[in-house]
Amino acid sequence: MSRNYERELKRILQGDIDILKNVTKTCSKEEKEAYFKIKEKPFVVIRSAGSLGVDLVALRGDISFPIEVKSSKYKRIRLANNPQLKEQARKFEKECRNANLLPIYAFRLKSVRGDSWRIFTLENNDLKGNAKRINHRLAKVHDSKAGYKILKWEDGWPLHKFIDYLS
């Protein structure tokens, strides 16, 4: 099921008109207008084969970033509910820091009207240029007292605002 949402996000970031019409059916006028701005400056988006820790990589002349896609019917995802998720989150953060990349978590909440996507990043003060500017603006993944990562959908940056900001 998660692969369907990876494909959906890939097509959104590529500016695919059919998917934009579909995902904005229940959006407000403001959300819809922001979503359609991606057509002006779309990304080349590559899906990773298998579970490599990164689901998508979005590439464009001014900014590129790896994306880990998560989906749930619940408003919180704990990235430590199983050892594999915890290790995946640790590895994703480490690799992005080592390569000086902006890490993106995209959280798709199921069965919600309007903009169902939320965007998060990890705190990283070593980034430069556009990546630093975007990292500063985006919602951050929360750290629990037990040391694992939590995505709280209501705290994330709506995808339409992310697209609007990048446009």
Residue pairs with C-beta under 8 A, 6 or more apart in sequence:
1 71
2 69
2 70
2 71
5 69
5 71
5 108
6 47
6 55
6 56
6 69
7 47
8 19
8 23
8 108
9 45
9 56
9 67
9 69
9 106
9 108
9 117
10 45
10 47
10 56
11 18
11 19
12 19
12 20
12 23
12 35
12 38
12 117
12 159
12 163
13 38
13 42
13 43
13 45
13 56
13 58
14 38
14 42
14 43
14 44
14 45
15 38
15 39
15 40
15 42
17 39
20 35
20 36
20 38
20 39
23 35
23 116
24 31
24 32
24 35
24 36
26 113
26 114
27 35
27 114
27 115
27 160
28 114
30 160
31 114
31 115
31 158
31 160
32 160
34 160
34 161
34 163
34 164
34 167
35 115
35 159
35 160
35 163
37 163
37 164
37 167
38 163
38 166
38 167
40 167
41 60
41 62
41 166
41 167
42 60
43 58
43 59
43 60
44 58
44 59
44 60
45 56
45 57
45 58
45 59
46 56
46 57
46 59
47 55
47 56
48 54
48 55
48 56
48 57
51 88
53 68
53 88
53 91
53 92
53 95
54 66
54 67
54 68
54 92
55 67
55 68
55 69
56 66
56 67
56 69
57 64
57 65
57 66
57 67
58 64
58 65
58 67
58 104
62 130
63 102
63 130
63 131
63 134
63 166
64 101
65 101
65 102
65 103
65 104
65 131
66 92
66 95
66 96
66 101
66 103
66 104
67 104
67 105
67 106
68 88
68 89
68 92
68 103
68 104
68 105
68 106
69 106
69 108
70 77
70 105
70 106
70 107
70 108
70 151
71 107
71 108
71 109
71 110
72 107
72 108
72 109
72 110
72 153
73 109
73 110
73 111
75 109
75 152
75 153
75 154
76 150
76 151
76 152
76 153
77 107
77 150
77 151
78 144
78 148
78 149
78 150
79 85
79 86
79 88
79 89
79 141
79 148
79 149
79 150
79 151
80 86
80 89
80 144
80 146
80 148
80 149
86 148
89 148
89 149
92 103
93 103
93 122
95 101
96 102
96 103
96 122
96 124
97 124
97 126
100 126
100 127
100 128
100 131
101 131
102 121
102 124
102 127
102 131
102 134
102 135
103 121
103 122
103 124
104 119
104 120
104 121
104 138
105 119
105 120
105 121
105 122
105 141
105 151
106 117
106 118
106 119
106 120
106 159
107 117
107 118
107 119
107 120
107 151
107 153
107 156
108 116
108 117
109 116
109 117
109 118
109 153
110 116
115 158
115 159
115 160
117 158
117 159
118 139
118 151
118 153
118 155
118 156
118 157
118 158
118 159
119 138
119 139
119 156
119 157
119 158
119 159
119 162
120 138
120 139
120 140
120 141
120 151
120 155
120 156
120 157
121 134
121 135
121 138
121 139
121 140
121 141
122 140
122 141
123 135
123 140
124 135
127 135
134 165
134 166
137 157
137 165
138 157
138 162
139 155
139 156
139 157
141 149
141 150
141 151
142 149
142 150
142 151
142 152
142 155
143 149
143 150
144 150
